[in-house]
Each structure stands twice: as C-alpha cells, then as structure tokens.
Amino acid sequence: MKVIEEPRQAEVDHLDAEALIKEARRRQRKRWWHIGIVVLMAMLVSGVSYAIVSSPSARARPTGTSSPSKPVSPAQSGPFVSLKVPTALAVAENGNLLVVDSGRDQILRRLPSGKFQVVAGTGKRGFSGDGGLATRAEIDGPAGIAVAKTGTIYFADDGNARVREVLPDGLIETVAGGGTLPLGTKPVAALSAKLGASFGPFSLAIGPNGQLYVGSSGVYRLSPNGMLDWVVGSTARALNKGFNGIYSNPAFQTDFTPAMQLAFDGKGDLLVAGGYGYGLYERTTTGKLRFLKNIRGPGASWGSLARAPDGSVVLTGRTIGLARFQPSGSLTPIAEHGLWTILGSHNELLTGVGVAVAPNGDIYLDVDAGYFSSVSAIVELRANGEVAALWKS
C-alpha cells in the first residue's frame, strides 16, 4: 500500500509563493501588453492627427470654422473694398451678388448694406493659396464666374489658365487646368489639362445636372470623375454656310472658338455666345449645334448671357440691346429706357460684358467694365420695373 504523504506547511507556503509570483508575472506581462497596445494606438492616432493637421487644407482651416456644407461666415471673408473693374457677375441661391473684379484680381460679394467684401484673392496678382483660405490666395485676371446650389463658387482664373473653386467654408482649390495635356475630343483629366493654349478659360455655367461647364477654345464639361469632356468644339474647322442653320455634325465635332459666354435655358439646351459667327448658338440636348442670331456687331463684345428663374435666358449685345430668349426660340426685348438716365447713353448698355439674374427675377448688369466707354456701372433692374445704380465709376 502506497502512502501519500501530505506536504508540510513550509512546503505548502513555498509552493503558494511560487504560484503567486508566477501569476503576478503573468498579469504583469498581460498588463504591459495592454499598455503597449494602448501606446501604439495613441502613437498611430497622433501620427494620423499630425498628418491631417499638417496637410495644407487642414492647416488653412481655422479652428471652429464650418464644414463645406454650411454657409460662409463673415469672419471667413476678407475686408471691405471698393470696386475697380467689374468684369462678370453671378447671383447665389441666397440672392447675394458676386462680382469678378479683374482690376483688383479678386472675387467680391455685395452685402445688403451695399458694401463689397472680398471672397477670394489678396489683390496681388499671382498664383498661390490652393488648400488654404481663398482670401489669402493670389489669382490672376479672373474672368467668368458661376455658383452651384451648394454655395460653391467657381471662377475662371484666366491668367493662371485654371478654373478654381471657393468652397462654402472659404477654402480654395483648383478644379481644372494647370497641366500640360492638350484638350481634344477625348476626355482629359481636368487637373492635367492645359487650359488657355489659344483662349483662356472665359465663362462658366452650371448645367441642369449640377456639372460645371467651361467656355474656352470650345466648351468643356467637368464630369464627376474629374475628367474634362469636349461638348462644343473640334480640332478641325467645320463652321461654314455663313454661320447659319442647323449643323448635321455633332457639336463636339464643330470648330468653335472662342466660347465667351454660357447659359442653360429651361429645356436644358446650352446657349453659347461667341464663335467665328460672332453670335448666339445653341447646343441642343441631342448634341446638335445651331446658329440663332447675331448679337455682337462690330466693335462690341460677344454679348452676355444669364439664366432666369423662369427658364428663359437674359442676354445683351450690340445688335439686340437687352433681350430675353425663351426656350421656345422667341427673342423679346426688355425695356431699357430706365437705364439711360443712369448711364447717359444707350450705347453704354450695349457694350456690357456681364449679366446675372437673381432668384426673384431682378436683373443685374455689369455695364461696359470700362473697356469701351468712360462709364462703368453695376445696375439693377428690379422685377417691379424700378432701376437702381448699385455702383458707378
């Protein structure tokens, strides 16, 4: 019979001590493992945070600024300034009038108080600022302007051969141009495209689908995938027949230079002022291009276009004055005599280069911009028939 001896109390105490030490060491290793994971996670988070904070857009975003989906606060805009050479106009969904001032190399916003506040540009001609606040960016010879329903402002930075955007949070980015690839009938990555090889980016318009259209040596559409598609224009000359009639070839196979002004009517057709026909053209939703009317005349600009809330397009030009083009194809004059007392001459209106229509139907005219006349003015034709000069040189 095997006798199993019970351990003595000292041995029991020794075994218990070893077990406790082993358990303590196991728990210590486990705790250090947890601490190591926590430290590693903290390092990763710190690294990501540093990378984000170190990025240009994050560095430029001030603490407490709104997200891109919110309106710009006054603190995110620049100082109040006086106009020099207003060149183009646009009206935001909230009714704010935006002015391209090529004399200041800035984009301005007219406040209800009548003051003009800087939205983009330092006033120094150059190129800088992408990823930062638009008011700290340098721009060069801004031209056309368009405002999306989201509040994003697009403008043609003509001197830099780029199209840039000012987001609702006040940041600025390039969305097209600055590259070396020539534009053609095949889509080109917008940021790799060479804009302004022959004619700089002049005019901009927002299409019915919310996409941006750029008028330059032809008309290009900025697709959601970041490509520029040629929708009006060609590398081969095809316009003939005295610039009249409907062309059987698609619009993107028709030579068209330059596309000075763009606007969409209520049918979704794209109206273009410019071309070698010096007139008003229409690109239909079926892709055809047709000549509508001569609106330029000798010694004047190609005219100006702006879509109205009712789907019509308000336009100006030497041969037509101020008129409204309906989607049905009719062209009717808009009373101008109230402007003459402000401008002093009927011809002052006809050389205007900027027009915009507010959501309430008010029409804004940027008259002459100082290029063809001694008078420059921004005039408002209110829907009730009243006429007011918002600014005059």
BELWOLIN-V789045 format. One record per backbone hydrogen bond with DSSP energy under -1.0 kcal/mol. CO is the residue of the C=O (numbers start at 1). NH is the residue of the N-H. If there is no record, write none. Layout:
co: {CO/CO}
nh: {NH/NH}
//
This chain:
co: {8/9/10/11/12/13/14/15/16/17/18/19/20/21/22/23/24/25/26/27/28/29/30/31/32/33/34/35/36/37/38/39/40/41/42/43/44/45/46/47/48/49/50/55/56/62/67/73/74/79/85/88/90/92/96/97/98/99/100/101/101/106/107/107/108/109/111/115/116/117/118/120/129/132/133/134/134/137/138/140/144/146/148/152/153/154/155/156/156/157/157/158/162/163/163/164/165/166/167/170/171/172/173/176/181/188/189/190/192/193/202/203/205/207/211/212/213/214/215/216/216/218/219/219/220/221/223/226/227/228/229/232/240/241/245/250/251/251/258/261/263/265/269/270/271/272/273/273/274/275/278/279/280/280/281/282/283/284/287/288/289/290/293/297/304/306/308/311/312/313/314/315/316/317/321/322/323/324/325/326/330/332/336/339/339/340/346/349/354/356/358/362/363/364/365/366/366/367/367/368/376/377/378/378/379/380/381/382/386/388/391}
nh: {12/13/14/15/16/17/18/19/20/21/22/23/24/25/26/27/28/29/30/31/32/33/34/35/36/37/38/39/40/41/42/43/44/45/46/47/48/49/50/51/52/53/54/59/60/65/70/76/77/118/102/100/98/95/92/110/90/108/87/105/106/101/119/120/99/117/114/111/81/109/78/107/132/172/136/121/137/122/128/159/156/154/151/148/166/146/164/143/158/160/162/161/157/175/176/155/173/153/170/134/167/131/165/163/194/228/192/177/181/179/144/215/213/210/207/222/205/220/202/218/259/216/231/232/214/229/226/190/223/188/221/219/243/244/291/253/233/254/275/273/271/268/265/283/263/281/260/261/279/278/296/274/292/293/272/290/270/287/251/284/247/282/280/300/316/314/311/266/308/325/306/323/304/321/317/334/315/332/313/329/326/324/339/342/343/344/350/352/366/364/361/358/381/356/379/353/354/369/377/371/393/367/390/391/365/388/363/385/382/380/378}
//
